[in-house]
Amino acid sequence: MSAPITPVESLQGRFRIASTDHRRRSPFNARLLAAIADRPDVASILQAAPPEQQLPVLLLAAVHSLVLADASIELADWYPTTRSEPRTDDPFPAFVRVCQARNDELRAIVATRSTQTNEVGRCALFLPVLAELARERGPLALIDIGTSAGLNLRLDRYAYDYTGDGTGGGAWRVGDPSTVVVPCGVRGPAPLPSAIPMIAGRIGLDREPVDLADDDSIRWLMACIWPDQHDRFERLRNAIEIAREHPAAVITGDAVEGLRGAAAVVSGSGHPVVITSWVLNYLTPADRQRFVATLDEMGADSDLSWVALESPGLCPGMPFPAEVADSFLTHLLVGHWRAGRRTVRHLAECHPHGYWLRWNAADGQ
Ligand SMILES: C[S@@+](CC[C@H](N)C(=O)[O-])C[C@H]1O[C@@H](n2cnc3c(N)ncnc32)[C@H](O)[C@@H]1O
């Protein structure tokens, strides 16, 4: 009989699987993950993390954060985020040396951090639906639930490059020139806006917001980007600069408990639009029900909209249309509460980071 698999061997297996998953989108990470899978001493660092956080990308982000904090270390020579011409030979011996020399530090990082994102690419997905809402209702008041660093609240300071069917096959630039330009390939009859809608109020809510004034928190957010996804890294860096220059208020609190309070902050400034992007999957089923019940209560009092960019299959119990309710892809949906009546429509299937959208031809915008 073979010996039972040890916890470290099980972790090594996770690294092996993660390597295959990363092969297409991040060859840099895939190479490191495959090498870690053969090194129990390196993989075991992740045992310092709580069991539900023992994700291979957490260890990669922890090492990336050390590289970003001190670009003079040897390993930084391989990272596209710290060198314009990174080395292309095997980074793993240098990676192991960092893991050995800074083992305690890495264990402390994985024990206390979890991976975090704030994906401004998603603004290209929000924009068409927000422009439609602004056309219908006038200036908008954005309430971004699970806002992270609040970067998507400044979507009116970014420029957008749409290409594809929605424009008749050509290129479609929206927004003033900006250091953040978000590209998005469009399939289907998307109602691409000719101008950025007027955002008259904005507020973010997050149970653990990223503090833009705190360099460690910002570095961690950046470390969670895969090192060879250079466009996302640069976009994030520039969006952080814009956000520091043009701050928007962010409240620390729970998505359900804090929803009404957050909406109250921007009350009266414009048509209230609640935004959620890759947030509802973190809520318990009961909390998701309470989230929608709270929207229903708010929508009974005054007109309200909700723009959701979520994976419906990860959020069972939401009032999403049956045709997407079981889908694990990313979908754009809009909820309207008008005169107390709720309707929810499916608008598009999307890339989770906003690189493309496929508009639902059946949607009668
Ligand atoms: C995957 S990130 C997405 C961030 C942002 N919406 C975006 O699209 O880039 C999920 C965010 O939701 C927040 N979050 C998770 N559960 C939450 C809850 N119950 N209440 C408030 N925020 C929550 C996390 O702290 C994190 O910032």
Ligand as a Chemical Component Dictionary entry (heavy atoms), coordinates in Angstrom:
data_LIG
# 
_chem_comp.id                   LIG 
_chem_comp.type                 NON-POLYMER 
_chem_comp.pdbx_formal_charge   0 
_chem_comp.three_letter_code    LIG 
# 
loop_
_chem_comp_atom.comp_id 
_chem_comp_atom.atom_id 
_chem_comp_atom.alt_atom_id 
_chem_comp_atom.type_symbol 
_chem_comp_atom.charge 
_chem_comp_atom.model_Cartn_x 
_chem_comp_atom.model_Cartn_y 
_chem_comp_atom.model_Cartn_z 
_chem_comp_atom.pdbx_ordinal 
LIG C1  C1  C 0  -11.617 40.540 -6.404 1  
LIG S1  S1  S 1  -11.639 42.074 -5.574 2  
LIG C2  C2  C 0  -12.481 43.082 -6.794 3  
LIG C3  C3  C 0  -12.212 44.531 -6.563 4  
LIG C4  C4  C 0  -12.899 45.478 -7.537 5  
LIG N1  N1  N 0  -14.329 45.391 -7.436 6  
LIG C5  C5  C 0  -12.437 45.235 -8.963 7  
LIG O1  O1  O 0  -13.268 44.873 -9.813 8  
LIG O2  O2  O -1 -11.251 45.420 -9.241 9  
LIG C6  C6  C 0  -12.894 41.831 -4.349 10 
LIG C7  C7  C 0  -13.005 42.962 -3.343 11 
LIG O3  O3  O 0  -14.181 42.738 -2.559 12 
LIG C8  C8  C 0  -13.901 43.018 -1.211 13 
LIG N2  N2  N 0  -14.873 42.273 -0.386 14 
LIG C9  C9  C 0  -14.994 40.942 -0.287 15 
LIG N3  N3  N 0  -16.007 40.638 0.541  16 
LIG C10 C10 C 0  -16.549 41.791 0.964  17 
LIG C11 C11 C 0  -17.623 42.128 1.831  18 
LIG N4  N4  N 0  -18.336 41.189 2.455  19 
LIG N5  N5  N 0  -17.902 43.424 2.027  20 
LIG C12 C12 C 0  -17.166 44.394 1.414  21 
LIG N6  N6  N 0  -16.139 44.129 0.584  22 
LIG C13 C13 C 0  -15.825 42.848 0.362  23 
LIG C14 C14 C 0  -12.458 42.586 -1.034 24 
LIG O4  O4  O 0  -11.861 43.210 0.084  25 
LIG C15 C15 C 0  -11.849 43.034 -2.358 26 
LIG O5  O5  O 0  -11.376 44.359 -2.284 27 
# 
loop_
_chem_comp_bond.comp_id 
_chem_comp_bond.atom_id_1 
_chem_comp_bond.atom_id_2 
_chem_comp_bond.value_order 
_chem_comp_bond.pdbx_ordinal 
LIG C1  S1  SING 1  
LIG S1  C2  SING 2  
LIG S1  C6  SING 3  
LIG C2  C3  SING 4  
LIG C3  C4  SING 5  
LIG C4  N1  SING 6  
LIG C4  C5  SING 7  
LIG C5  O1  DOUB 8  
LIG C5  O2  SING 9  
LIG C6  C7  SING 10 
LIG C7  O3  SING 11 
LIG C7  C15 SING 12 
LIG O3  C8  SING 13 
LIG C8  N2  SING 14 
LIG C8  C14 SING 15 
LIG N2  C9  SING 16 
LIG N2  C13 SING 17 
LIG C9  N3  DOUB 18 
LIG N3  C10 SING 19 
LIG C10 C11 SING 20 
LIG C10 C13 DOUB 21 
LIG C11 N4  SING 22 
LIG C11 N5  DOUB 23 
LIG N5  C12 SING 24 
LIG C12 N6  DOUB 25 
LIG N6  C13 SING 26 
LIG C14 O4  SING 27 
LIG C14 C15 SING 28 
LIG C15 O5  SING 29 
# 
